[in-house]
């Protein structure tokens, strides 16, 4: 039996693939190729990387675009609770406020999808380790097409909530796999920009929702909300075709011992030069072997052992912190504008403006990731929003008039803009870079689970802060979110390392040496070091 056949048998029949990689670190020729491959990535500029790897950029963006479906649904629910026809159909009449969706149902609409996604992210890791990023995502897209039917034909809030929960399961697949896949298929200079496009997918979803709900806001029948729900079907099938055509991550293929397929994948992603693609393959083999010596087949328990525990904590904290620095104001922007005293039609218009500005901020984040470090962007972005959130709270605390209403709305838009241009997109970059290659599929899933654990109660709190049937605080919620953002800033200052310009081998070594977070940037790792 040939070596290739043995590898195929091992791939099909065992969780732990034992291929001749144990000899990798003792193979001088391969190590020299790996060193050349790593030096090539370090020497490559951003624009050079784009020119030599255009297909990698395309496939990374395509995978990241799957997040548009979670974004679409999250913002759709935020607009439904502010839509007159939806309020009359499913709401209650509150004296002085008119028709409104009760707080418990608002929370349920927002939380149900996240509960489903919480299940999905835990399923995503083991499934991805078994069948790969592509087929796991394709499975999620098929499920997405099926579950949209439940929400579209729902005739009660109960059924709508059930539909949202079932839609959430494939969301979990997408959000767990997209940052991991994007970070693995592009060269080092493009990791920041390509993983940051996840936030752009969120903005695209919000723009489509804002435009659709603005267009149907004046309708007084069921199609005011059913047509926007039906628009979800425009995404899964085209994406399914594109993902089917995309190459599998070469890192995943190497972990499974499928080196020939990994080499073809590298060539499809941009490594047309035989020498360059061979060097890249050797670099990946070297890193995979270093990590394999730390443990066998990856399991969820491995995330909480040794230095991987620290990496898991950082991933979970960064993901969870997205809920504590003003992001939930953006998710409920239309309702926030109405509670701040803006008329219904103008609130929907402002929401569309807000979504478009977020898209602009996302584009700006590409340049920020090229110019500044991950830690720098996160800390300064969070500090800026802390200041703006407290100003929002002060603005809502003084005697109110038309000017203060618009000031609150403008501050809400600026807070969303800062989030979408800094700590939002850079969080995905940090998450993708922090985990080890061996545990990445599991780590991004557990990290996103931490996001949902934080988000689900925070959604209830956000609804309670704004709803007339709750605390009805409007812009005073800035005090609450400003306070939580302060906690996030201090945690990041002490625990968040700088990983810009670091290959996955260097990142492994830095964590294994148990260096303090603030020393990561200044520590020099020789290209020949394995530990």
Number of C-alpha atoms within 10 A of each C-alpha: 5 7 10 14 10 13 19 15 12 17 20 11 10 12 14 14 21 17 18 10 19 14 11 18 16 10 12 10 12 20 19 16 20 24 19 20 22 23 15 16 17 15 12 16 15 15 11 12 19 18 11 16 22 14 19 27 23 16 23 27 21 21 29 27 23 28 26 25 26 24 22 24 23 23 24 24 21 21 27 23 24 26 28 20 22 24 18 16 17 16 19 13 13 13 8 7 11 13 21 23 25 22 21 13 18 23 21 23 26 26 24 21 27 29 23 22 30 26 21 26 30 24 19 30 28 18 17 20 22 17 11 21 27 22 17 22 29 22 13 24 26 14 18 23 17 13 20 19 16 17 22 19 14 15 13 11 18 12 15 18 22 20 23 27 26 25 31 29 26 33 31 30 31 30 27 33 29 27 28 29 26 31 24 23 26 28 27 23 24 26 26 30 27 27 32 32 30 30 31 27 25 27 26 21 25 30 24 21 28 26 18 20 25 21 14 18 22 13 15 15 14 12 15 22 23 16 14 23 21 15 15 21 16 11 16 18 15 11 18 22 12 14 21 13 11 20 21 25 23 26 24 24 18 22 25 24 24 19 19 14 16 24 21 17 23 26 21 17 27 22 21 14 10 11 13 18 22 20 24 26 26 25 24 23 23 25 23 22 19 21 20 17 9 9 11 14 15 19 15 14 10 19 22 14 12 12 17 21 15 18 22 25 18 22 28 23 22 26 25 21 25 22 23 21 31 26 23 20 23 25 23 25 27 31 26 29 28 20 24 26 18 20 12 18 15 14 24 26 17 21 30 23 15 26 27 19 21 29 24 16 22 30 18 15 27 21 13 19 24 18 10 11 18 23 24 18 22 24 19 15 22 28 19 15 27 25 15 21 29 20 19 26 22 15 19 22 14 9 7 12 10 10 9 19 20 15 17 28 27 16 20 25 23 19 25 26 24 24 27 30 27 28 31 30 29 33 27 26 27 28 26 28 26 25 27 24 24 25 20 27 30 31 31 30 30 25 25 26 25 20 22 25 16 19 24 21 12 17 23 18 19 25 25 21 22 24 22 21 16 15 14 16 19 24 31 22 25 30 19 19 23 25 16 17 24 18 13 24 20 12 16 20 15 11 16 26 23 20 21 22 17 20 19 23 23 20 20 23 17 24 20 13 10 11 13 13 18 15 12 19 16 8 10 10 15 8 14 10 10 16 12
